[in-house]
Amino acid sequence: MFQKKKVTTSDDNYDNDQHKKLWEQFLQVTYKVVDPILYSMFYESLFVSFDGQKNVVHIRILKKFMIFHDLFAEYKLTYQLLLERCFHAKVILFVDFYQEEEQKKPSLEIVKPILSDATKPVLSEQVKKVISGKLDISDKEKWELTHTLLKHFGGTVSEMGKDAHEPDA
């Protein structure tokens, strides 16, 4: 009929701090042992709690990492032993994928600094000629590699002058 309300005590907070330290210890020992992607998800996760009665470690991971959920099952043998050593019990890892909260937009406008004439970069006449000059690459036999790159990647082609300070450039 009536449900008991759980009262948080300072002992609960102390236990939670201790469990967070155990989780951090787990992160340290798994650094070079588990798959780098899995470690990254562990590292970015939020430790929620450790239920000592059920021996469940509860963590939260952003929903965008859900595509890698199979890594938990694939590398379970690797990290499970370490998790049990750190928490001193046979534990189960409960992973909760949650939606990322939308970031609040700042109420103030971000003002971009305006460059004065003194801080603007000065282009020499030689550089201006190179920028304004057109490069004729219409001969497909002569510019075969260039046309292949443009076909695959698109974009523009610029000719770079030889640097005088580099002998083999």
Secondary structure, DSSP 8 states (H G I E B T S, - for coil): ---------HHHHHHHHHHHHHHHHHHHHHTTTS-HHHHHHHHHSEEEEEETTTTEEEEEEEGGGGGGTHHHHHTHHHHHHHHHHHHTS--EEEEEEE--------SS--------TTTS----HHHHHHHH-------TTTTHHHHHHHHHH-S--------TT-TT-
